[in-house]
Amino acid sequence: MILPSERVLKLEAVNNFRDYGGWRATDGAVVATGRLFRCAHLHRATAADIDRIRALRISTVTDLRSPREQQAQPSAWLGKLPLAVIEEPVEASETTEIDADEPPHIRALRASDFSFAALRDFLAAAYAEMPYDARHIALFRRYFDALAVGPGAMLIHCAAGKDRTGILAWLTHHVLGVHADDAMADYLLSNTAGNIEDRLPHTRRRMEETYGRAISDAAMIAMLSVEPGYIQRCEAALVARSGSVERYLTDVLGIDSVRRDRMRAALLT
């Protein structure tokens, strides 16, 4: 099993880029490395970053952002790398409220009183809702379908690569039988791989210009980081609404035993 520090890929202008394979499953198998990658948006990816991504032989990208997010920050690799893309159709967002199209951490800031507690509470509540959002269900289904049939490497990302991406990576680990402690460790790695300390000053200035008020360090950390309680809130919602994580995967995402066996055969070594 590779160490958390070894799975982070340092790119010039893409945050939180890492391999979420390499974790040991409960049956003793290990999730293959070089097959599952996750990151934040790729709008500012440099030529060197694109070359590094090309070398990873990624065949499919699952972009969990809304079409409005994609239009505001188009991926720099578009037109340069021949990747299949799983994304939400543009027409699906035409009747969607603009606020609902924002990344969860930005919606948390917009909807809060800018306090640490309010931001944490909003994000925790969002984690209970995101798995049942119709747009996420459709994207999650297509992602798992691709894992079940395709031998190529997959990259998943959203805006910050921590919330929507974090839930999908966590669900993937559950399907593959990764131990809960390791799945949590991968999720929490966003707090170091996300380059939060370096990003905080610039992000704060941008947010303060946007909202016209000061934002504390504590509030910024709450917006940019993840906590165990968020995924725990997500898991509790799956249990409450679907009966268990397994039932959610089967009944909501359509992951039957055949698909599960295919993914495990393809991704466990």
Secondary structure in CASP SS format (residue, H / E / C, confidence):
PFRMAT SS
TARGET T0000
AUTHOR 0000-0000-0000
METHOD secondary structure of the structure
MODEL  1
M C 1.00
I C 1.00
L C 1.00
P H 1.00
S H 1.00
E H 1.00
R H 1.00
V E 1.00
L C 1.00
K C 1.00
L C 1.00
E C 1.00
A C 1.00
V C 1.00
N C 1.00
N C 1.00
F C 1.00
R E 1.00
D E 1.00
Y C 1.00
G C 1.00
G C 1.00
W C 1.00
R E 1.00
A E 1.00
T C 1.00
D C 1.00
G C 1.00
A C 1.00
V E 1.00
V E 1.00
A C 1.00
T C 1.00
G C 1.00
R C 1.00
L E 1.00
F E 1.00
R E 1.00
C E 1.00
A C 1.00
H C 1.00
L C 1.00
H C 1.00
R C 1.00
A C 1.00
T C 1.00
A H 1.00
A H 1.00
D H 1.00
I H 1.00
D H 1.00
R H 1.00
I H 1.00
R H 1.00
A H 1.00
L C 1.00
R C 1.00
I E 1.00
S E 1.00
T E 1.00
V E 1.00
T E 1.00
D E 1.00
L C 1.00
R C 1.00
S C 1.00
P H 1.00
R H 1.00
E H 1.00
Q H 1.00
Q H 1.00
A H 1.00
Q C 1.00
P C 1.00
S C 1.00
A C 1.00
W C 1.00
L C 1.00
G C 1.00
K C 1.00
L C 1.00
P C 1.00
L C 1.00
A E 1.00
V E 1.00
I E 1.00
E C 1.00
E C 1.00
P C 1.00
V H 1.00
E H 1.00
A H 1.00
S H 1.00
E C 1.00
T C 1.00
T C 1.00
E C 1.00
I C 1.00
D H 1.00
A H 1.00
D H 1.00
E C 1.00
P C 1.00
P H 1.00
H H 1.00
I H 1.00
R H 1.00
A H 1.00
L H 1.00
R H 1.00
A H 1.00
S C 1.00
D C 1.00
F C 1.00
S C 1.00
F H 1.00
A H 1.00
A H 1.00
L H 1.00
R H 1.00
D H 1.00
F H 1.00
L H 1.00
A H 1.00
A H 1.00
A H 1.00
Y H 1.00
A H 1.00
E H 1.00
M H 1.00
P H 1.00
Y H 1.00
D C 1.00
A H 1.00
R H 1.00
H H 1.00
I H 1.00
A H 1.00
L H 1.00
F H 1.00
R H 1.00
R H 1.00
Y H 1.00
F H 1.00
D H 1.00
A H 1.00
L H 1.00
A H 1.00
V H 1.00
G C 1.00
P C 1.00
G C 1.00
A E 1.00
M E 1.00
L E 1.00
I E 1.00
H E 1.00
C C 1.00
A C 1.00
A C 1.00
G C 1.00
K C 1.00
D C 1.00
R H 1.00
T H 1.00
G H 1.00
I H 1.00
L H 1.00
A H 1.00
W H 1.00
L H 1.00
T H 1.00
H H 1.00
H H 1.00
V H 1.00
L H 1.00
G C 1.00
V E 1.00
H C 1.00
A H 1.00
D H 1.00
D H 1.00
A H 1.00
M H 1.00
A H 1.00
D H 1.00
Y H 1.00
L H 1.00
L C 1.00
S H 1.00
N H 1.00
T H 1.00
A H 1.00
G C 1.00
N C 1.00
I H 1.00
E H 1.00
D H 1.00
R H 1.00
L H 1.00
P H 1.00
H H 1.00
T H 1.00
R H 1.00
R H 1.00
R H 1.00
M H 1.00
E H 1.00
E H 1.00
T H 1.00
Y H 1.00
G C 1.00
R C 1.00
A C 1.00
I C 1.00
S C 1.00
D H 1.00
A H 1.00
A H 1.00
M H 1.00
I H 1.00
A H 1.00
M H 1.00
L H 1.00
S C 1.00
V C 1.00
E C 1.00
P H 1.00
G H 1.00
Y H 1.00
I H 1.00
Q H 1.00
R H 1.00
C H 1.00
E H 1.00
A H 1.00
A H 1.00
L H 1.00
V H 1.00
A H 1.00
R H 1.00
S H 1.00
G C 1.00
S C 1.00
V H 1.00
E H 1.00
R H 1.00
Y H 1.00
L H 1.00
T H 1.00
D H 1.00
V H 1.00
L C 1.00
G C 1.00
I C 1.00
D C 1.00
S H 1.00
V H 1.00
R H 1.00
R H 1.00
D H 1.00
R H 1.00
M H 1.00
R H 1.00
A H 1.00
A H 1.00
L H 1.00
L E 1.00
T C 1.00
END
